[in-house]
């Protein structure tokens, strides 16, 4: 299994919405992925609730079947739709992908 973690910082105002509204827009799209993208077994999306200059605004934690499933996810039209929105509203992004050892 591959774990895919993404942390995002959003602009204070972008695409006609403030940061809080854009976080909700992104989360609503991402929450729709499980069951619609082959190989994606689970996804959790969280919006930061603690004011801290170093905090990221949004985090995504996803588990995918394998590396091929991660590549399929990246090219999926639903993911591309989120990327189009993020390209307008995010100011920073960090990502970590790793293979989770079988237990």
N, CA, C and O atoms as a GROMACS GRO file, in nm:
protein
  412
    1UNK      N    1   0.084  -0.117   0.000
    1UNK     CA    2   0.000   0.000   0.000
    1UNK      C    3   0.089   0.124   0.000
    1UNK      O    4   0.196   0.125   0.060
    2UNK      N    5   0.042   0.227  -0.067
    2UNK     CA    6   0.113   0.354  -0.073
    2UNK      C    7   0.032   0.459   0.001
    2UNK      O    8  -0.088   0.475  -0.023
    3UNK      N    9   0.098   0.529   0.091
    3UNK     CA   10   0.033   0.640   0.162
    3UNK      C   11   0.075   0.769   0.093
    3UNK      O   12   0.193   0.790   0.063
    4UNK      N   13  -0.024   0.853   0.069
    4UNK     CA   14  -0.005   0.980  -0.002
    4UNK      C   15  -0.055   1.092   0.090
    4UNK      O   16  -0.175   1.101   0.119
    5UNK      N   17   0.037   1.176   0.136
    5UNK     CA   18   0.004   1.288   0.225
    5UNK      C   19   0.035   1.418   0.152
    5UNK      O   20   0.144   1.436   0.097
    6UNK      N   21  -0.061   1.509   0.151
    6UNK     CA   22  -0.042   1.640   0.089
    6UNK      C   23  -0.087   1.746   0.189
    6UNK      O   24  -0.195   1.735   0.248
    7UNK      N   25  -0.005   1.847   0.209
    7UNK     CA   26  -0.041   1.961   0.294
    7UNK      C   27  -0.040   2.086   0.207
    7UNK      O   28   0.051   2.108   0.128
    8UNK      N   29  -0.144   2.167   0.224
    8UNK     CA   30  -0.162   2.284   0.139
    8UNK      C   31  -0.178   2.411   0.222
    8UNK      O   32  -0.244   2.411   0.325
    9UNK      N   33  -0.116   2.518   0.175
    9UNK     CA   34  -0.143   2.652   0.226
    9UNK      C   35  -0.222   2.723   0.117
    9UNK      O   36  -0.192   2.711  -0.001
   10UNK      N   37  -0.323   2.796   0.159
   10UNK     CA   38  -0.409   2.866   0.065
   10UNK      C   39  -0.389   3.016   0.075
   10UNK      O   40  -0.353   3.068   0.181
   11UNK      N   41  -0.412   3.084  -0.037
   11UNK     CA   42  -0.410   3.231  -0.036
   11UNK      C   43  -0.523   3.282   0.054
   11UNK      O   44  -0.626   3.216   0.068
   12UNK      N   45  -0.504   3.398   0.113
   12UNK     CA   46  -0.609   3.458   0.197
   12UNK      C   47  -0.736   3.483   0.116
   12UNK      O   48  -0.847   3.469   0.168
   13UNK      N   49  -0.719   3.519  -0.011
   13UNK     CA   50  -0.834   3.542  -0.100
   13UNK      C   51  -0.791   3.503  -0.241
   13UNK      O   52  -0.687   3.548  -0.289
   14UNK      N   53  -0.871   3.419  -0.306
   14UNK     CA   54  -0.839   3.377  -0.443
   14UNK      C   55  -0.964   3.322  -0.510
   14UNK      O   56  -1.052   3.266  -0.444
   15UNK      N   57  -0.972   3.337  -0.638
   15UNK     CA   58  -1.080   3.282  -0.719
   15UNK      C   59  -1.217   3.326  -0.667
   15UNK      O   60  -1.315   3.251  -0.674
   16UNK      N   61  -1.224   3.449  -0.616
   16UNK     CA   62  -1.350   3.506  -0.570
   16UNK      C   63  -1.397   3.461  -0.433
   16UNK      O   64  -1.510   3.488  -0.394
   17UNK      N   65  -1.309   3.391  -0.357
   17UNK     CA   66  -1.347   3.338  -0.226
   17UNK      C   67  -1.235   3.360  -0.126
   17UNK      O   68  -1.118   3.371  -0.162
   18UNK      N   69  -1.272   3.365   0.002
   18UNK     CA   70  -1.170   3.374   0.106
   18UNK      C   71  -1.113   3.235   0.134
   18UNK      O   72  -1.162   3.134   0.082
   19UNK      N   73  -1.008   3.231   0.216
   19UNK     CA   74  -0.938   3.106   0.244
   19UNK      C   75  -1.031   2.998   0.299
   19UNK      O   76  -1.024   2.883   0.256
   20UNK      N   77  -1.118   3.034   0.393
   20UNK     CA   78  -1.207   2.935   0.454
   20UNK      C   79  -1.301   2.874   0.350
   20UNK      O   80  -1.323   2.752   0.349
   21UNK      N   81  -1.356   2.955   0.263
   21UNK     CA   82  -1.446   2.905   0.159
   21UNK      C   83  -1.371   2.817   0.060
   21UNK      O   84  -1.422   2.713   0.018
   22UNK      N   85  -1.250   2.857   0.024
   22UNK     CA   86  -1.172   2.776  -0.070
   22UNK      C   87  -1.132   2.642  -0.007
   22UNK      O   88  -1.129   2.540  -0.076
   23UNK      N   89  -1.102   2.641   0.121
   23UNK     CA   90  -1.071   2.514   0.188
   23UNK      C   91  -1.192   2.420   0.180
   23UNK      O   92  -1.176   2.301   0.153
   24UNK      N   93  -1.310   2.473   0.202
   24UNK     CA   94  -1.432   2.392   0.194
   24UNK      C   95  -1.457   2.344   0.051
   24UNK      O   96  -1.502   2.232   0.031
   25UNK      N   97  -1.429   2.428  -0.047
   25UNK     CA   98  -1.446   2.390  -0.188
   25UNK      C   99  -1.354   2.273  -0.223
   25UNK      O  100  -1.397   2.176  -0.286
   26UNK      N  101  -1.229   2.284  -0.184
   26UNK     CA  102  -1.131   2.178  -0.212
   26UNK      C  103  -1.171   2.050  -0.140
   26UNK      O  104  -1.171   1.942  -0.200
   27UNK      N  105  -1.206   2.061  -0.013
   27UNK     CA  106  -1.245   1.943   0.065
   27UNK      C  107  -1.367   1.875   0.004
   27UNK      O  108  -1.370   1.752  -0.003
   28UNK      N  109  -1.464   1.950  -0.040
   28UNK     CA  110  -1.585   1.892  -0.100
   28UNK      C  111  -1.551   1.810  -0.224
   28UNK      O  112  -1.608   1.702  -0.245
   29UNK      N  113  -1.460   1.858  -0.305
   29UNK     CA  114  -1.419   1.782  -0.423
   29UNK      C  115  -1.345   1.655  -0.383
   29UNK      O  116  -1.373   1.547  -0.435
   30UNK      N  117  -1.250   1.668  -0.292
   30UNK     CA  118  -1.169   1.552  -0.251
   30UNK      C  119  -1.252   1.446  -0.179
   30UNK      O  120  -1.227   1.327  -0.196
   31UNK      N  121  -1.348   1.488  -0.100
   31UNK     CA  122  -1.432   1.394  -0.026
   31UNK      C  123  -1.513   1.304  -0.119
   31UNK      O  124  -1.570   1.204  -0.075
   32UNK      N  125  -1.519   1.339  -0.243
   32UNK     CA  126  -1.599   1.266  -0.342
   32UNK      C  127  -1.519   1.156  -0.414
   32UNK      O  128  -1.574   1.088  -0.500
   33UNK      N  129  -1.391   1.139  -0.381
   33UNK     CA  130  -1.303   1.051  -0.459
   33UNK      C  131  -1.317   0.902  -0.430
   33UNK      O  132  -1.314   0.822  -0.523
   34UNK      N  133  -1.333   0.864  -0.303
   34UNK     CA  134  -1.334   0.722  -0.267
   34UNK      C  135  -1.455   0.654  -0.333
   34UNK      O  136  -1.568   0.703  -0.327
   35UNK      N  137  -1.427   0.542  -0.396
   35UNK     CA  138  -1.530   0.469  -0.469
   35UNK      C  139  -1.542   0.512  -0.614
   35UNK      O  140  -1.612   0.448  -0.693
   36UNK      N  141  -1.473   0.619  -0.650
   36UNK     CA  142  -1.478   0.668  -0.787
   36UNK      C  143  -1.344   0.658  -0.859
   36UNK      O  144  -1.337   0.671  -0.981
   37UNK      N  145  -1.237   0.636  -0.784
   37UNK     CA  146  -1.104   0.623  -0.843
   37UNK      C  147  -1.049   0.487  -0.804
   37UNK      O  148  -1.024   0.459  -0.687
   38UNK      N  149  -1.030   0.402  -0.904
   38UNK     CA  150  -0.980   0.266  -0.880
   38UNK      C  151  -0.845   0.271  -0.811
   38UNK      O  152  -0.757   0.347  -0.849
   39UNK      N  153  -0.829   0.189  -0.708
   39UNK     CA  154  -0.703   0.178  -0.636
   39UNK      C  155  -0.694   0.268  -0.515
   39UNK      O  156  -0.603   0.253  -0.434
   40UNK      N  157  -0.786   0.363  -0.501
   40UNK     CA  158  -0.790   0.452  -0.385
   40UNK      C  159  -0.878   0.387  -0.279
   40UNK      O  160  -1.000   0.378  -0.296
   41UNK      N  161  -0.816   0.341  -0.170
   41UNK     CA  162  -0.893   0.267  -0.070
   41UNK      C  163  -0.953   0.356   0.038
   41UNK      O  164  -1.061   0.327   0.089
   42UNK      N  165  -0.884   0.463   0.073
   42UNK     CA  166  -0.941   0.557   0.170
   42UNK      C  167  -0.874   0.693   0.156
   42UNK      O  168  -0.762   0.705   0.109
   43UNK      N  169  -0.949   0.793   0.198
   43UNK     CA  170  -0.897   0.930   0.193
   43UNK      C  171  -0.962   1.009   0.306
   43UNK      O  172  -1.082   1.002   0.329
   44UNK      N  173  -0.879   1.084   0.375
   44UNK     CA  174  -0.928   1.174   0.479
   44UNK      C  175  -0.874   1.313   0.449
   44UNK      O  176  -0.756   1.330   0.417
   45UNK      N  177  -0.961   1.412   0.458
   45UNK     CA  178  -0.923   1.550   0.431
   45UNK      C  179  -0.956   1.632   0.554
   45UNK      O  180  -1.069   1.628   0.604
   46UNK      N  181  -0.858   1.706   0.603
   46UNK     CA  182  -0.880   1.789   0.721
   46UNK      C  183  -0.847   1.934   0.694
   46UNK      O  184  -0.754   1.966   0.620
   47UNK      N  185  -0.926   2.021   0.756
   47UNK     CA  186  -0.903   2.166   0.748
   47UNK      C  187  -0.849   2.211   0.883
   47UNK      O  188  -0.909   2.183   0.987
   48UNK      N  189  -0.736   2.280   0.882
   48UNK     CA  190  -0.673   2.327   1.004
   48UNK      C  191  -0.768   2.416   1.083
   48UNK      O  192  -0.840   2.498   1.026
   49UNK      N  193  -0.769   2.399   1.214
   49UNK     CA  194  -0.857   2.477   1.300
   49UNK      C  195  -0.783   2.558   1.406
   49UNK      O  196  -0.846   2.620   1.491
   50UNK      N  197  -0.650   2.556   1.400
   50UNK     CA  198  -0.571   2.628   1.499
   50UNK      C  199  -0.490   2.736   1.429
   50UNK      O  200  -0.414   2.707   1.336
   51UNK      N  201  -0.504   2.860   1.472
   51UNK     CA  202  -0.430   2.970   1.414
   51UNK      C  203  -0.282   2.958   1.451
   51UNK      O  204  -0.246   2.962   1.569
   52UNK      N  205  -0.198   2.944   1.350
   52UNK     CA  206  -0.054   2.933   1.370
   52UNK      C  207   0.011   2.969   1.238
   52UNK      O  208  -0.024   2.913   1.134
   53UNK      N  209   0.104   3.062   1.239
   53UNK     CA  210   0.168   3.109   1.116
   53UNK      C  211   0.237   2.996   1.040
   53UNK      O  212   0.250   3.003   0.918
   54UNK      N  213   0.280   2.892   1.110
   54UNK     CA  214   0.350   2.782   1.044
   54UNK      C  215   0.257   2.670   0.999
   54UNK      O  216   0.300   2.579   0.929
   55UNK      N  217   0.131   2.677   1.037
   55UNK     CA  218   0.037   2.571   1.004
   55UNK      C  219  -0.002   2.574   0.856
   55UNK      O  220  -0.011   2.681   0.795
   56UNK      N  221  -0.025   2.457   0.802
   56UNK     CA  222  -0.085   2.446   0.670
   56UNK      C  223  -0.237   2.451   0.688
   56UNK      O  224  -0.287   2.425   0.797
   57UNK      N  225  -0.308   2.485   0.582
   57UNK     CA  226  -0.452   2.505   0.592
   57UNK      C  227  -0.533   2.378   0.569
   57UNK      O  228  -0.644   2.364   0.622
   58UNK      N  229  -0.479   2.288   0.492
   58UNK     CA  230  -0.554   2.169   0.451
   58UNK      C  231  -0.459   2.052   0.442
   58UNK      O  232  -0.345   2.067   0.398
   59UNK      N  233  -0.504   1.933   0.485
   59UNK     CA  234  -0.421   1.814   0.472
   59UNK      C  235  -0.504   1.702   0.412
   59UNK      O  236  -0.623   1.688   0.440
   60UNK      N  237  -0.439   1.624   0.328
   60UNK     CA  238  -0.500   1.509   0.264
   60UNK      C  239  -0.417   1.386   0.301
   60UNK      O  240  -0.294   1.387   0.288
   61UNK      N  241  -0.484   1.282   0.348
   61UNK     CA  242  -0.419   1.156   0.382
   61UNK      C  243  -0.492   1.047   0.304
   61UNK      O  244  -0.609   1.019   0.330
   62UNK      N  245  -0.423   0.986   0.208
   62UNK     CA  246  -0.487   0.887   0.122
   62UNK      C  247  -0.405   0.759   0.117
   62UNK      O  248  -0.282   0.762   0.122
   63UNK      N  249  -0.474   0.648   0.108
   63UNK     CA  250  -0.411   0.517   0.091
   63UNK      C  251  -0.451   0.462  -0.046
   63UNK      O  252  -0.568   0.458  -0.082
   64UNK      N  253  -0.348   0.419  -0.120
   64UNK     CA  254  -0.370   0.363  -0.252
   64UNK      C  255  -0.309   0.223  -0.259
   64UNK      O  256  -0.214   0.192  -0.187
   65UNK      N  257  -0.365   0.142  -0.344
   65UNK     CA  258  -0.326   0.000  -0.352
   65UNK      C  259  -0.176  -0.019  -0.376
   65UNK      O  260  -0.113  -0.102  -0.311
   66UNK      N  261  -0.119   0.060  -0.468
   66UNK     CA  262   0.023   0.044  -0.504
   66UNK      C  263   0.067   0.169  -0.581
   66UNK      O  264  -0.010   0.263  -0.597
   67UNK      N  265   0.191   0.167  -0.629
   67UNK     CA  266   0.246   0.283  -0.700
   67UNK      C  267   0.170   0.309  -0.830
   67UNK      O  268   0.151   0.424  -0.868
   68UNK      N  269   0.128   0.204  -0.898
   68UNK     CA  270   0.051   0.220  -1.022
   68UNK      C  271  -0.082   0.290  -0.992
   68UNK      O  272  -0.127   0.373  -1.071
   69UNK      N  273  -0.143   0.257  -0.880
   69UNK     CA  274  -0.268   0.322  -0.842
   69UNK      C  275  -0.246   0.470  -0.813
   69UNK      O  276  -0.333   0.552  -0.844
   70UNK      N  277  -0.131   0.505  -0.755
   70UNK     CA  278  -0.100   0.647  -0.732
   70UNK      C  279  -0.087   0.720  -0.864
   70UNK      O  280  -0.138   0.831  -0.877
   71UNK      N  281  -0.021   0.661  -0.961
   71UNK     CA  282  -0.008   0.723  -1.093
   71UNK      C  283  -0.145   0.737  -1.160
   71UNK      O  284  -0.173   0.840  -1.222
   72UNK      N  285  -0.230   0.635  -1.148
   72UNK     CA  286  -0.365   0.640  -1.204
   72UNK      C  287  -0.444   0.754  -1.139
   72UNK      O  288  -0.514   0.828  -1.207
   73UNK      N  289  -0.433   0.766  -1.008
   73UNK     CA  290  -0.499   0.872  -0.931
   73UNK      C  291  -0.454   1.009  -0.981
   73UNK      O  292  -0.537   1.098  -1.003
   74UNK      N  293  -0.325   1.026  -1.000
   74UNK     CA  294  -0.272   1.157  -1.042
   74UNK      C  295  -0.327   1.200  -1.177
   74UNK      O  296  -0.345   1.320  -1.201
   75UNK      N  297  -0.354   1.104  -1.267
   75UNK     CA  298  -0.403   1.136  -1.400
   75UNK      C  299  -0.554   1.131  -1.413
   75UNK      O  300  -0.608   1.160  -1.520
   76UNK      N  301  -0.624   1.094  -1.306
   76UNK     CA  302  -0.769   1.080  -1.311
   76UNK      C  303  -0.837   1.217  -1.331
   76UNK      O  304  -0.792   1.316  -1.274
   77UNK      N  305  -0.944   1.222  -1.411
   77UNK     CA  306  -1.014   1.350  -1.432
   77UNK      C  307  -1.063   1.418  -1.304
   77UNK      O  308  -1.059   1.541  -1.296
   78UNK      N  309  -1.108   1.343  -1.205
   78UNK     CA  310  -1.151   1.405  -1.079
   78UNK      C  311  -1.033   1.474  -1.010
   78UNK      O  312  -1.048   1.584  -0.956
   79UNK      N  313  -0.917   1.412  -1.012
   79UNK     CA  314  -0.797   1.472  -0.952
   79UNK      C  315  -0.756   1.595  -1.031
   79UNK      O  316  -0.718   1.697  -0.972
   80UNK      N  317  -0.763   1.587  -1.161
   80UNK     CA  318  -0.726   1.703  -1.245
   80UNK      C  319  -0.818   1.822  -1.218
   80UNK      O  320  -0.776   1.937  -1.226
   81UNK      N  321  -0.946   1.794  -1.187
   81UNK     CA  322  -1.040   1.900  -1.153
   81UNK      C  323  -0.996   1.972  -1.025
   81UNK      O  324  -1.001   2.094  -1.017
   82UNK      N  325  -0.953   1.896  -0.926
   82UNK     CA  326  -0.904   1.956  -0.801
   82UNK      C  327  -0.776   2.034  -0.826
   82UNK      O  328  -0.758   2.144  -0.773
   83UNK      N  329  -0.687   1.979  -0.907
   83UNK     CA  330  -0.562   2.048  -0.938
   83UNK      C  331  -0.590   2.183  -1.005
   83UNK      O  332  -0.523   2.282  -0.975
   84UNK      N  333  -0.688   2.187  -1.095
   84UNK     CA  334  -0.724   2.313  -1.160
   84UNK      C  335  -0.767   2.418  -1.057
   84UNK      O  336  -0.728   2.534  -1.067
   85UNK      N  337  -0.845   2.377  -0.959
   85UNK     CA  338  -0.886   2.469  -0.853
   85UNK      C  339  -0.766   2.507  -0.766
   85UNK      O  340  -0.747   2.625  -0.734
   86UNK      N  341  -0.686   2.409  -0.728
   86UNK     CA  342  -0.571   2.437  -0.642
   86UNK      C  343  -0.471   2.531  -0.708
   86UNK      O  344  -0.410   2.613  -0.640
   87UNK      N  345  -0.455   2.521  -0.838
   87UNK     CA  346  -0.364   2.611  -0.908
   87UNK      C  347  -0.406   2.757  -0.894
   87UNK      O  348  -0.325   2.847  -0.912
   88UNK      N  349  -0.532   2.780  -0.862
   88UNK     CA  350  -0.582   2.916  -0.842
   88UNK      C  351  -0.575   2.961  -0.696
   88UNK      O  352  -0.556   3.079  -0.668
   89UNK      N  353  -0.589   2.867  -0.603
   89UNK     CA  354  -0.610   2.906  -0.463
   89UNK      C  355  -0.496   2.872  -0.367
   89UNK      O  356  -0.494   2.924  -0.255
   90UNK      N  357  -0.404   2.787  -0.407
   90UNK     CA  358  -0.298   2.748  -0.312
   90UNK      C  359  -0.175   2.837  -0.327
   90UNK      O  360  -0.142   2.885  -0.435
   91UNK      N  361  -0.109   2.857  -0.213
   91UNK     CA  362   0.015   2.935  -0.213
   91UNK      C  363   0.136   2.845  -0.192
   91UNK      O  364   0.248   2.881  -0.228
   92UNK      N  365   0.113   2.727  -0.131
   92UNK     CA  366   0.224   2.636  -0.105
   92UNK      C  367   0.169   2.494  -0.095
   92UNK      O  368   0.052   2.472  -0.064
   93UNK      N  369   0.258   2.399  -0.121
   93UNK     CA  370   0.218   2.258  -0.117
   93UNK      C  371   0.340   2.176  -0.077
   93UNK      O  372   0.453   2.205  -0.119
   94UNK      N  373   0.316   2.074   0.003
   94UNK     CA  374   0.419   1.977   0.033
   94UNK      C  375   0.356   1.840   0.025
   94UNK      O  376   0.238   1.823   0.056
   95UNK      N  377   0.434   1.742  -0.016
   95UNK     CA  378   0.380   1.608  -0.036
   95UNK      C  379   0.482   1.504   0.009
   95UNK      O  380   0.602   1.524  -0.004
   96UNK      N  381   0.431   1.394   0.063
   96UNK     CA  382   0.515   1.278   0.098
   96UNK      C  383   0.439   1.154   0.053
   96UNK      O  384   0.321   1.137   0.085
   97UNK      N  385   0.506   1.067  -0.019
   97UNK     CA  386   0.452   0.938  -0.061
   97UNK      C  387   0.547   0.829  -0.016
   97UNK      O  388   0.668   0.840  -0.036
   98UNK      N  389   0.493   0.724   0.046
   98UNK     CA  390   0.580   0.613   0.086
   98UNK      C  391   0.501   0.483   0.086
   98UNK      O  392   0.378   0.481   0.094
   99UNK      N  393   0.577   0.376   0.077
   99UNK     CA  394   0.517   0.244   0.080
   99UNK      C  395   0.502   0.199   0.225
   99UNK      O  396   0.599   0.194   0.300
  100UNK      N  397   0.380   0.166   0.261
  100UNK     CA  398   0.350   0.122   0.397
  100UNK      C  399   0.377  -0.027   0.406
  100UNK      O  400   0.326  -0.105   0.325
  101UNK      N  401   0.455  -0.066   0.503
  101UNK     CA  402   0.487  -0.208   0.521
  101UNK      C  403   0.363  -0.286   0.557
  101UNK      O  404   0.279  -0.240   0.635
  102UNK      N  405   0.351  -0.405   0.500
  102UNK     CA  406   0.238  -0.492   0.534
  102UNK      C  407   0.251  -0.538   0.678
  102UNK      O  408   0.361  -0.565   0.726
  103UNK      N  409   0.137  -0.546   0.748
  103UNK     CA  410   0.143  -0.588   0.888
  103UNK      C  411   0.100  -0.731   0.905
  103UNK      O  412   0.100  -0.782   1.017
   0.00000   0.00000   0.00000
